[in-house]
């Protein structure tokens, strides 16, 4: 058995493009992914990852504003 997680973008009325992305894995695969993901969040002292916040240095991502190397490292590890 597998489980999938999907996310969409661009479903509001003014959007001219809609995208959907997702991943499918086994329960064991998701357990490993979750452990690895949380380890990276802990390493960078962030509670969760939202690209719209990260891209604009909002909230807990403000600390990355003047550190492009650290931003790239976070994205690479995620």
C-alpha positions in Angstrom: 0.0 0.0 0.0 1.2 3.5 -0.7 0.1 7.0 0.4 0.3 10.2 -1.6 0.5 13.8 -0.6 -0.3 16.6 -3.0 -0.4 20.4 -3.0 -1.8 22.9 -5.4 -1.1 26.4 -6.4 -3.0 28.9 -8.5 -6.6 27.9 -7.9 -7.8 31.4 -7.1 -9.9 33.3 -9.6 -7.2 35.6 -10.9 -4.7 32.8 -11.6 -3.8 32.0 -15.2 -1.9 28.8 -14.3 -2.7 26.0 -11.9 -0.1 23.5 -10.8 -0.3 20.4 -8.7 2.7 18.5 -7.3 2.9 15.4 -5.2 4.8 12.5 -3.9 3.8 8.9 -3.3 5.6 6.4 -1.0 5.2 3.5 1.3 4.5 4.0 5.1 8.2 3.2 5.7 9.3 5.7 3.1 7.2 8.4 4.7 8.5 7.6 8.2 12.1 8.0 6.9 11.2 11.2 5.0 9.5 12.7 8.2 12.6 11.9 10.3 15.0 13.4 7.8 12.8 16.5 7.2 12.4 17.2 10.9 16.1 16.8 11.4 16.8 19.6 8.8 14.1 21.8 10.4 15.8 21.4 13.8 19.2 22.0 12.4 18.1 25.3 11.0 15.9 26.2 14.0 12.7 26.5 12.0 9.3 25.0 12.9 8.0 24.3 9.4 8.8 25.3 5.8 6.6 27.4 3.6 8.2 28.7 0.4 6.1 31.8 0.3 7.5 32.8 3.7 11.1 31.6 2.9 11.2 33.5 -0.4 10.2 36.8 1.3 12.2 36.4 4.6 9.0 36.4 6.6 8.7 35.3 10.2 11.3 32.8 11.3 13.0 33.1 7.9 14.0 36.7 8.5 17.3 35.4 9.9 18.3 34.2 6.3 18.0 37.7 4.8 21.7 38.5 4.7 23.0 34.9 4.4 22.5 33.5 0.9 24.8 30.6 1.6 22.7 29.4 4.5 19.5 29.8 2.5 21.0 27.6 -0.3 22.2 25.1 2.3 18.7 24.8 3.8 17.1 24.3 0.4 19.7 21.8 -0.6 19.2 19.7 2.5 15.4 19.8 2.3 
